[in-house]
Amino acid sequence: MTRGALGLLAILAVTGTGVATAHNKEFSNSVVVREARQYAPNVDSYGGRVKSGNPRCKRHREVQVYRVDVTPEVRLFSTRTGPNGYWRRKGPDLPNGAKVYALIETKVLVSTAAHDHTCPVDRSPVRTMPYP
């Protein structure tokens, strides 16, 4: 090591400053379907919530709703949560007994270049129409 590099290390050691270390942080979150039932003839109402201790993981989050009792699974629609994590949307009329779930994909939170903050993918439990 050169004398200049040793001097810089000595200064950093004395002042207690240094280069910030990068870190990755994954915030917990989950999605639930709270409603999946007929709204009007030929129209159903769907709703739910994204829960998280980090507000940025739940607001304006894309939610995709799938029908799972058919092969292959069919995406019915996608929507976004509001500022508090709630989502609601009218969608296709499904027969009683149809099974649906909601999915949120990984969301990367804007942070500094040295940090990687994410809200992970999650899938709700399957709900049977009508619910509740």
Steps between C-alpha positions, in 0.01 A plus 500: 500500500627846424561762767208707362259207531621426853450864594142496367422185697642662814282810449189286444577296811544811717191683371281191503381563145523265213327376194143392564446132440225388268215298641187328379172535686183307429186636668226254585164536328194291417192521279149381589170472317226632728215494249415299189126499433229602260447875474233515229382272220810402297736700728688390812670714763850420623695667777780451746807646659879497490642502853850611596684685775657714226245738342692498170439124469122538508413825321455510123586129478389301198262217591416225250196278551498148355241229457665177611233233446557489123802371309699702424437762767348818360591852604169681544636852543763715668448811710695717744469558870416838644718692748406269790541170316134429422388394154156449343382436148201372308579209275364205306204307632615157617277209599454407864780263598763668279834541676709819491815640657695828494868539418746782560837489328829619645522878528840670510502812715697801382805539722864594472729313264660310788171361631252249362159525670218276380147393582479131403248311291197360684193297414178507699314193616254367243140618553186328371227715343303652663729622777421590774 
